[in-house]
Amino acid sequence: MAVVEVRNLTKVFGEVVAVDDVSFAVEESNFLILLGPSGCGKTTILRMIAGLEIPTSGEIYIKDRLVFSSKRGIFVPARKRGVGLVFQSYALWPHMTVFENIAFGLKVKRLKPADIKEKVESVLDFMKLEGMANRYPQEMSGGQQQRVALARMLVSAPDIFLMDEPLSNLDAKLRLEMRADIKNLHRETGATTVYVTHDQVEGLTMASEIAVLNLGIIEQLEHPKKVYHLPSSLFVADFIGSPTINKIEGVTALAAEGEGIVEIKSENILLSTSYRQISPGRKVVAAIRPENISLVTAPGKNTLQVQVNTVLPAGAETILQVSCRELQFNILLTREIDLEVGEKINIYLPPEKILIFDRNSAELLASN
């Protein structure tokens, strides 16, 4: 059952179309991440679901209840939508203690003091904030403040969590810890979650589904593994993954041997692929992930001799930036390697790891 559903949602600010006819549904207990660069419309979508922004047109359903419809003139305010919100800025009251911040919403609902105390203490324990009830936000670390913001949302027991870049203000170590905390929180509560981020690592590690947005539209909505391994467009391929995917412009040709096998011709380079049934002479872009390129000792089929331009050691991994004529490649090796800038090496591009996109539409082509 779809717990959150948006249909043909559009939001226009002046002459800018921030969200352009977007539709999607989030099934019960799913964790959907709205992922994309700044200005793509992801936060605007979240705010419209929450009731903090009025859409220009479209419909929003929460648990089969119509909470917004431009045609029917329906707008249910945020406080009546039954969702929990966590913001990028934490939005904690600085003059209130942790206990008072978490209890605020319960007091507004006029719960009995004893019930409020019981609920707040329970959620403090759940969020590993024991002994911090009397602290003020400014006396806590960024990670602890974010846990308070999560606790404040949890104490009202919403069925739906809405989170807007909640980890962007934390350092790398804290982000890793909080990613694990939020993922565990989702698993333990089973709450349907919509989460906004520009951080692809958060998307790939936390989501059950990712919606990649670009200029107000959804380019792809799939399971994280499919988004990564089979991006529907060059934008998705380029946005997801670090280092960025390698791209080679060329034209297709049919191999002399091997029935229907498609080759890519570019800059005096000939690459075999696992594709079939693409007409020869088509303008395309071949793409391959950095971790799928390997180093080999001798030249051969689908190998290139390249020059090492940069060596970036990163502990257990090494990132190489190499060039071949006008082409530049990123290579990700899961080991340390001793190479010098200017050194010539051979790299291998496995045919089955090469994706082909149409150069004009930028869409992924079917492999068979």
Order of alpha helices (4+ residues) and beta strands (2+ residues): beta-beta-beta-alpha-beta-beta-beta-beta-alpha-alpha-alpha-beta-alpha-beta-alpha-beta-beta-alpha-alpha-beta-beta-beta-beta-beta-beta-beta-beta-beta-beta
